[in-house]
Amino acid sequence: MAPVLPFSEPPYLAGLPSPYYDESHLRWQKACRAFLDENFTQHAMDWERDEKVPEHVFRTFSEKNMLIPSLPAPLPVEWLKKLGIHDILGVVKVEQWDYLHTLIYCDEMNRCGLAGPPASLTTGMAFGVPPILKFGSRQLQEQFLPELLLGKKRMCIAITEPEAGSDVANIQTTAEKTLDGQHYIVNGTKKWITNGIWSSYATMAVRTSGPGPSGLSLLLVPLLGTPGVTMRPLKVTGNLSSGTTFIELDEVRVPVQNLIGEEGQGMKYIMTNFNHERLTIAIGVTRQARVALGAAFQYVMQREAFDKTLIEQPVVRHRLAKAGALLESQWSWVESFAFQMTKLKKNEADVELGGLTALAKAQAGMVLDECARCAVLLFGGNGLTTTGRGELVERIYRDVPSARVPGGSEDVMLDLAVRQLVKNFNHRTKMLERPRGSSRL
C-alpha cells in the first residue's frame, strides 16, 4: 500500500484498523470511488468554474442508481425493487444498505473538495424525496416516486424564505383551498433554494392555517413550466454550481392530492427530515476540511522558503497539528453517528441523536473554517488567487459560510443541541421519579 499523505484520508483508508466497516462497506468504498473518479471528481472544478454541472452528469448518475445513496438509510427497498433497482453499482444490495454506506457515499462525493457539484446532483433526492416516502399518501407516491427515484424528473426542498430561515415557524407562503376544495392556491416566495432552477417539483413548506408551527403543512408543488411560478438563479458565496434559486409563487394552483401527510403536521415532518440533512452535511463538510488540510500538507512538503521546506518550520507544523486534531476528532464523531444510526430505530435516533446531530453539523462548519483558513495561510499568496496552485483551497474557503449557515445556522444549531439534551435529561429524570402513593423504590 502506497503511503498516504497525513490528514488526506480517513484513518480506515490510511491502513488503520476500524471497528465499523465490514467487507460490504469496503467493497462499496472502492466501487464508489472508481465511479466518481471517472464520472465526477476530476471534472468538478471545471463545473464549479462554469457554475453548472452538465445535465448529462445527472443522467449518468441516475442510470447507474448513484443518486439513490443520498436517501436516508435504510433505503426504500419495496419501492426500489418495484422499479427494478436491486443493488448499487452491483456491490451492495439495496436491502443491505446502512448508514455507514451512506457515510462513505457522502465522504467520497465531497472528495473533490467543492460543495457545489455534489449539492447540484444530490440535494433533491436527499432532502426533497424523503418526506414523500415517509409521509405521502399511496396515491401521491404512485404518481411521483417512479420518475423521481429513477431520476427522470428533478426536485428540491423549499423551506427557506426571505423572512424565515432557521426560524421555520415564521414561514409566510400561504396555501389556501379553493371553494370547491379541489386545489390549493399558493402565494409567496422561497429563497436560497438549492437545485430549484432546474427542478420540476418542490417539497414545499406552506402555511395552510393560522400562525406558528401548527399552521404549517408540506405540499408537493410543481415548478418548471407551471403558471404563476417564476424562478431566477441567485449569486451566493461558494456553492456556485449548486443551482441556488429565488422562487416566486403567484396564484399557483396545486391539487389537494399533493398534500404530503396531514395538514398542520408540516413542522413535525420538516424537523424529522432535518436530522438526515444535518448529518450528511456534517459528513461532507468534514471531507472538505480534509481536502483543504491535505492540500496544505502536500504544499508545505514541497514549498521552500528561507532555504528550507515550509514543513521544517515549527510554526507551520503547529498550524497543521491544531487543524489536524480538530479534523480527526470531527471525523471520529461523525463515524460514531453513522454507526449509531445502524443500531437505532428511526424514532429512537430522532430523539437520542437529534440535538447531537445539530451540534455535529455546527461543529463541522467550525472545523472547516479552521482547516480552510490554515490552508490559505500556508499557501500564502497562492491561497488568495482564484487560479493556479491555490485555486482549490481558495474555493474551499469561500464555501465555509455555506457550511455554517444552510441546514440550520450555526448559532441556532448550538442552542437547539443543548435544549434537546436538557429536554431528554429532564424526561429521563421524570421517568425515574417514584410515583406518588407508591411504596416501590
N, C-alpha and C positions, 0 to 999 in steps of 0.2 A: 504494500500500500504506500503510495507516494505521501511524503509529509504534507500535512495540512497547515496552511498559514494560521497562526494564532488568531482566535476570535472570528475566523471566517466561516466556520461551520459549527452546528450544534455538536455537543460532545459525542452523541451516539454516532455521528458521521465522521468524527475525528479519531475513531478507533477505541473509544472508551466504552466500557460496559454500561448497559442501562436496564432497569427492571421493567420498562414499559413496553418495549417493542418486540413482537413475535415475528415469525417468518413472513406472515402476511403483510405486516407493516413494512418490512424491509424490501420485499418484492415490489410493493406499491411505490415506495420511495424511488427505487431505480427506474421503474417504468414511467412514473410521473415526471421525473427529471429528464429522461430521454425524450419524452413527448414535448415537454416545454422547451428544451434546448433547441429542438428542431423547428418548432412552430411559434415560439413566443419570446423567450428570454433574449435571444440575440437581436431581435428586431425592436424591442421595447423602447429603446432610446430614440430611434427614428420616429416611432409613432408619437412619442411624447413631444418631440420637436414639431411634428405635424399637427399636434393637438387633436388627433383622432386615430383610433385603431381601425384599420380597414374592415369592411363588412365581411370579407371572405374569412377573416380570422374567427369571427363569431360562428360562421357556418362550419368551419373546421372543428372547432371545439364542440359544437352541437352534434355533428356527425359522429364524433368519437365519444360522445356522452361525457365530455370533460367539463361541462357546466354542472352536471348533477352533483359532483362532490362539494359544491358550495352550499347545498341544502344542509339543514341540521341532521345530525345522526341521532337515532337510526334513520336510514333512508325510507321513503315511502314504497316499500317493497311491492305491495299489491299493485299500485299504480304503475310502477316501473315495469314489472313483468307483463302487465296488461298491454303496455306499449312496446314490448319486445326488448326491453333493456334488462339484461340478466347479470351483467358484470361491467366493471370499469377497466378499460384497456386490457381486458382478458386476464387480469391478475387478481381482482377482488370481486367476489360475488356480492351483489347488492345486499343480500341478507347478512353478510359477514361484516359489513361496513360499520365502523365505530368512530368515536370522536378522535382517536389517535390517527386514523386515516385522514380525518378532516384536518387535524393539526398539520400533518405532513403536506397536504394539498395547499393549505394557506401559506405555509412556510416556503414551499417551492414556487408558488405563484409570485411571491414577493422577492424572489432571489434576484430579479432584475434590479432591485433597489428603488424602483419607482412605484408610487401608489396609483397613478392614473391608469396605466394599461390594465392591471388586474381588475380595478374597480369598473372599468369600462365593460368588461366581459361578465363579471360575476354578481354585481350588486342586485340586479333584478331577480335573479334566481335565488340568491342567498337570503334576501330580505322581503321581496315582493311576493314570491310564491308561497312561502310557508304559512301565512295566515289563511290562504285558500285551502291548503292541505289540512290544517288543524281545525279550522272553524267554518269553512264554507259548506253550504248545502251540497247534497249529492248532485243536484241539478247544475249548480254553479261549477262544481268540479268537472262534471262530464262535458260541460260546454267549453271550458277554458284550459284545463290542465293538459290535455293531449298536445296542443300546439305550443304551450309554454314549456313543458318538460322536454319536448323534442326540439326546442329552440327554433320553431317556425315563426314564433312571434316573441317580441321582447317586451319586458315590463319594468316598472320601477316601483319604489316605495315612496309615497308622497305624504310626509308628515309635516315637515317644517314650513313655516310661513314667515313673512316679513316681521310679524309681531309675536311669533310663537316658535321659539327654537327648542331649547331644553325644557321650557315651560309648556309641555304638550297640552295641559288642561286649558290653555288660553287660545286654542285654535278657533279661528273666526269663520273659516269656509263653511257655508251652510248647504244642507241638502234637505229641501222641503218637498213633501209629497204633493203630486197633482191632485186635483179634486176627485178624479176617478181612481186614485190610489195605484195607478199603474207605473208611474215614474217618479223619480226624484229629480228636482231641478237644482243643480249645483251651481253656486256662485262663490267666487273667492279667488285667492291667489296662493300659490305654493312657490317657495324659493329655495335655492341650493339643492335641487333635486337631481341626484346623480343618475345618469342614464336617461333622463327624461326626454331629451331631444329626439331620440330615436325609438322611443317606447310606444307600442300600440296600446298598452294599458298601464294603469297605476293602481296599486293598492293604496287607497287614499283615506286619510283621517278627515272626517267631516262632522259638522255639528247638526244633529237631527232633532235636538230638543234644547232645553234651557242651558244656562251657563254651567261651567265646571266640568269635571271629568265624567259625570253621569250623563251628560248630553252628547257625548262623543260616540260615533259609530265608524266602522270601516266599510268602505264601498269600493267595488271594482269599477273604476271609471275609464272609459275608452278615451284615448288621446289622439293619436295620429289620424288626421282626416275627419275628426269629429267636429260638427258645427258648434261654435262657441268656445272652442279650445284654441288658445294662442300660446305658442312656446318659442322662447328665444334662448340662445346659449348665454351663460354668464362667465365672465372672466374672473378667475379666482387665483389665489396664491397656491402654486403647486397643483397637482392632480389635473394637469392641463388636458389630458386626453380622456377624462372620465365622463364627459358629457354633462357638466353641471348646468342646470336649466331653471329658468323662471317660467312658471305656468300661470296663465290667467284663464279663469273659467267664467263664462258669461252665459247664464241660462242654458247650461248643458243638461240635456235630458239623458237620464240613466235609468234603465229598467229596475224596478224594485227587486227583481230576482238577483240583481248584482250586489245586494247587501251581503256582507261577509259575517256570518253568525247572526247575532241578535242586535237590535237597536239598543244603544246605551251601554254596550259592552266593549266599545272601541278602546277605551283606556286600558282595560284589562288585557285585551289582545295585543295592544302595542307594547305594553311593558313585558309581556311574555316573549314577544319577538325580539326585544332589545337584548336579552341575555345572549342569544346566539350572535347577534350583530356585534356586541361589545367583545365577546371572546375572540371571534375571528379577526376583528380589528386589532386586538392586542397581539395575536399571533403574527399577523402580517407586519405590524409596526415594529415588533421585536426583530423580525428578519431584516427590515430596512436598517435598523440600528446596526445589525451585524454586518450588512453590506458596507455601510459607511465606515465602521471601525476596521473591517478587513482591508478596505481600500487604503485607509490611512496607514495601517501596519505595513502593507506592501510598499507604499510610497516612502516611508521613513527608512525602510531597509535599503533603499536604492539612492535616495536623495543625499547629496553631500553638501555640507556647509562647514566652514572653519576647519577644513582638511580632515573631516571625518563624516561618516554617515549620520543622519539625524538620530537613528536608533541608539547611537553611542552617547547621546546627550541625556543626562539624568532627568532633566525636566520633561523631555519627550516621553521617556519611559513612564514617568509619573502620570502624565496625562492619559496614556494608554491604559495604565493599570487601573486608574479610577473609573474610567469609562467601561473597561472590560469587566470589572467587578459588578457594576450595575447591570450590564448586558447579560452576563451569565446567570445572575440572580433572577432577573426577569424571565429568562428562558426557562429556568427550573420551575418557576411559579406557573407559567402557562402550560408547561408539560404536565404538572400535577393536576391542573384544572382539567385538561383533556382526559387524563386517566380517571379522575373522579367522575367525569361525565359518562365514562363507560360502565361505572358501577352503580350510579344513582338513577332512579326513575326520573322522568321529566319533571313531575310535580315536586319531587324532593329536591332536585337540583335548583329549581326556580327559587325555593325558599332558602336552602342552605348556601347556595353559591351566588344568588342574585346580587347581593351587596358587594361580595368579594370580586365578582366579575366586573362590576363598575369600577372598583378600585384597581383591578389589573389593567383595565383599559386606560384609566388615568395615568397609572404608573408607566405604561408603555410609552405614552407620549413624552413623559419626562425623561425616560431613558433615551428615546430617540433624540430629544433635544440635546442631551449631553453628548451622545456619541457623534451626532452630526456636527455639533459645534467643535468637538475635539478634532474631527476630520478636517473641517475647513481651516482651523487654526494651524494644523500640522502641514496642510497643503500650502499654506501661505498665500501668496498672490494667485497661484493656480486654483486655489479654492474659491476665489472670488470671480472667476471668469466662467462664462456660460458655454465655452467651447474648450477643447483640448483636454489635458490630463485631469483637470479638476472638475470637469463638467458634471460627472455623476454625483460627487459629494455636494456640489453647489445646488443641484436639483433636489437632492435628498433634504438638504437644509431648508429649501423652500417648501418641502412637503410637511415640515414639522407642525405648522399651525393646523393643517388639515388632519393631523393625527390627534391634536389636543382639543379640537372643537367639535367636529361632527361625531355623531353617535352618542352625544351627551357631552357637553363641555366639561372641562376638567374640574372646575370648582364645584359644579353641580354633582359630578360623579363622586368626588371625595366626601361631600356631605351625605349623599344618598347611601354610600357604603356604610358609614358609621351609624346612620339612622337605622338601616336594615339590621346591622349587627346588634344594636341595642334592642330593637324590636324582637329579634329571635331570642336574645338572652332573657328578656322580661317574660316572654311567653313560656320558656322552659322553666323559669323560676316559679311562675304561677302554677304550672302543672305539678310542681313538687310540693306545693303548699298542702298541709293537711286539711282535708275537708272539715268544715265546722260540724260539731256534734259527733265526730267520729273518734273512736279510740285507736284507730290504726296509726302506726308510726309512719 
